[in-house]
C-alpha cells in the first residue's frame, strides 16, 4: 500500500526526492516503484517470490517445530525463558 501511495503522489507531481523522508527510502527506490507500476500495474509493486536455499528439514520436522513454537514453553526443555528465540531454537534443533 505504501508503494502505491508513493506512486500516486509522484503521479500528482511530487518529486521523488521530496518523498524520500516521508517514505524513509531513497528517491531511486521510489523511482523504481513508479517504473514497476508503469510496467506491471499494482502487481508490479508486489514483491516477487525469491529463490533461496532449500530447507534441510522435512515438512514433518517443520510442522513439529511450528507446533513446538505454538504450544510448548522453552522452560520445558531447560531454557531459562518463556519465549523462544532464534538461537534457542537452533540449539533445540541441533540437540533433537
LOFI-884937 format. One record per residue (C-alpha): residue number from 1; residue in three letters; x, y, z. Coordinates in nm, 2 decimals. Example, Ala and Ser with C-alpha at 12.3 -4.5 7.8 and 13.67 -1.06 7.14 Angstrom:
// residues 2
{n:1; res:ALA; X:1.23; Y:-0.45; Z:0.78}
{n:2; res:SER; X:1.37; Y:-0.11; Z:0.71}
// end
This chain:
// residues 96
{n:1; res:UNK; X:0.00; Y:0.00; Z:0.00}
{n:2; res:UNK; X:0.29; Y:0.23; Z:0.08}
{n:3; res:UNK; X:0.44; Y:0.18; Z:-0.26}
{n:4; res:UNK; X:0.11; Y:0.25; Z:-0.43}
{n:5; res:UNK; X:0.06; Y:0.57; Z:-0.24}
{n:6; res:UNK; X:0.42; Y:0.69; Z:-0.33}
{n:7; res:UNK; X:0.35; Y:0.62; Z:-0.69}
{n:8; res:UNK; X:0.02; Y:0.81; Z:-0.67}
{n:9; res:UNK; X:0.20; Y:1.11; Z:-0.52}
{n:10; res:UNK; X:0.46; Y:1.11; Z:-0.79}
{n:11; res:UNK; X:0.17; Y:1.10; Z:-1.05}
{n:12; res:UNK; X:0.03; Y:1.41; Z:-0.88}
{n:13; res:UNK; X:0.36; Y:1.59; Z:-0.95}
{n:14; res:UNK; X:0.55; Y:1.53; Z:-0.62}
{n:15; res:UNK; X:0.93; Y:1.49; Z:-0.69}
{n:16; res:UNK; X:1.08; Y:1.16; Z:-0.58}
{n:17; res:UNK; X:1.35; Y:1.34; Z:-0.39}
{n:18; res:UNK; X:1.09; Y:1.52; Z:-0.17}
{n:19; res:UNK; X:0.92; Y:1.19; Z:-0.08}
{n:20; res:UNK; X:1.24; Y:1.03; Z:0.04}
{n:21; res:UNK; X:1.20; Y:1.14; Z:0.41}
{n:22; res:UNK; X:0.83; Y:1.07; Z:0.41}
{n:23; res:UNK; X:0.87; Y:0.71; Z:0.30}
{n:24; res:UNK; X:1.21; Y:0.66; Z:0.46}
{n:25; res:UNK; X:1.37; Y:0.53; Z:0.14}
{n:26; res:UNK; X:1.58; Y:0.66; Z:-0.14}
{n:27; res:UNK; X:1.44; Y:0.86; Z:-0.43}
{n:28; res:UNK; X:1.58; Y:0.59; Z:-0.66}
{n:29; res:UNK; X:1.37; Y:0.33; Z:-0.49}
{n:30; res:UNK; X:1.06; Y:0.54; Z:-0.53}
{n:31; res:UNK; X:1.15; Y:0.59; Z:-0.90}
{n:32; res:UNK; X:1.19; Y:0.21; Z:-0.93}
{n:33; res:UNK; X:0.84; Y:0.17; Z:-0.78}
{n:34; res:UNK; X:0.70; Y:0.41; Z:-1.04}
{n:35; res:UNK; X:0.86; Y:0.21; Z:-1.33}
{n:36; res:UNK; X:0.74; Y:-0.12; Z:-1.18}
{n:37; res:UNK; X:0.39; Y:0.02; Z:-1.16}
{n:38; res:UNK; X:0.40; Y:0.15; Z:-1.52}
{n:39; res:UNK; X:0.52; Y:-0.19; Z:-1.64}
{n:40; res:UNK; X:0.30; Y:-0.42; Z:-1.43}
{n:41; res:UNK; X:0.03; Y:-0.22; Z:-1.26}
{n:42; res:UNK; X:-0.04; Y:-0.30; Z:-0.90}
{n:43; res:UNK; X:0.10; Y:-0.65; Z:-0.95}
{n:44; res:UNK; X:0.43; Y:-0.49; Z:-1.04}
{n:45; res:UNK; X:0.46; Y:-0.33; Z:-0.70}
{n:46; res:UNK; X:0.43; Y:-0.66; Z:-0.51}
{n:47; res:UNK; X:0.74; Y:-0.84; Z:-0.40}
{n:48; res:UNK; X:0.82; Y:-1.14; Z:-0.62}
{n:49; res:UNK; X:0.90; Y:-1.47; Z:-0.47}
{n:50; res:UNK; X:1.27; Y:-1.51; Z:-0.42}
{n:51; res:UNK; X:1.45; Y:-1.83; Z:-0.46}
{n:52; res:UNK; X:1.65; Y:-1.94; Z:-0.16}
{n:53; res:UNK; X:1.83; Y:-2.24; Z:-0.02}
{n:54; res:UNK; X:1.62; Y:-2.55; Z:0.01}
{n:55; res:UNK; X:1.53; Y:-2.64; Z:0.37}
{n:56; res:UNK; X:1.74; Y:-2.91; Z:0.53}
{n:57; res:UNK; X:1.43; Y:-3.00; Z:0.74}
{n:58; res:UNK; X:1.15; Y:-3.22; Z:0.61}
{n:59; res:UNK; X:0.79; Y:-3.09; Z:0.61}
{n:60; res:UNK; X:0.72; Y:-3.32; Z:0.90}
{n:61; res:UNK; X:1.01; Y:-3.16; Z:1.10}
{n:62; res:UNK; X:0.89; Y:-2.81; Z:1.01}
{n:63; res:UNK; X:0.54; Y:-2.90; Z:1.13}
{n:64; res:UNK; X:0.68; Y:-3.03; Z:1.46}
{n:65; res:UNK; X:0.88; Y:-2.71; Z:1.51}
{n:66; res:UNK; X:0.57; Y:-2.50; Z:1.44}
{n:67; res:UNK; X:0.38; Y:-2.70; Z:1.70}
{n:68; res:UNK; X:0.66; Y:-2.66; Z:1.94}
{n:69; res:UNK; X:0.66; Y:-2.28; Z:1.90}
{n:70; res:UNK; X:0.28; Y:-2.26; Z:1.93}
{n:71; res:UNK; X:0.22; Y:-2.50; Z:2.22}
{n:72; res:UNK; X:0.53; Y:-2.55; Z:2.43}
{n:73; res:UNK; X:0.74; Y:-2.33; Z:2.66}
{n:74; res:UNK; X:1.12; Y:-2.33; Z:2.63}
{n:75; res:UNK; X:1.13; Y:-2.40; Z:3.01}
{n:76; res:UNK; X:1.01; Y:-2.75; Z:2.93}
{n:77; res:UNK; X:1.34; Y:-2.80; Z:2.76}
{n:78; res:UNK; X:1.56; Y:-2.65; Z:3.03}
{n:79; res:UNK; X:1.59; Y:-2.30; Z:2.88}
{n:80; res:UNK; X:1.57; Y:-2.00; Z:3.12}
{n:81; res:UNK; X:1.29; Y:-1.81; Z:2.95}
{n:82; res:UNK; X:0.93; Y:-1.84; Z:2.85}
{n:83; res:UNK; X:0.98; Y:-1.71; Z:2.50}
{n:84; res:UNK; X:1.15; Y:-1.89; Z:2.21}
{n:85; res:UNK; X:1.44; Y:-1.71; Z:2.05}
{n:86; res:UNK; X:1.62; Y:-1.79; Z:1.72}
{n:87; res:UNK; X:1.94; Y:-1.91; Z:1.89}
{n:88; res:UNK; X:1.74; Y:-2.13; Z:2.14}
{n:89; res:UNK; X:1.55; Y:-2.28; Z:1.85}
{n:90; res:UNK; X:1.87; Y:-2.36; Z:1.66}
{n:91; res:UNK; X:2.01; Y:-2.52; Z:1.98}
{n:92; res:UNK; X:1.70; Y:-2.72; Z:2.02}
{n:93; res:UNK; X:1.70; Y:-2.84; Z:1.66}
{n:94; res:UNK; X:2.07; Y:-2.94; Z:1.68}
{n:95; res:UNK; X:2.00; Y:-3.14; Z:2.00}
{n:96; res:UNK; X:1.69; Y:-3.30; Z:1.86}
// end
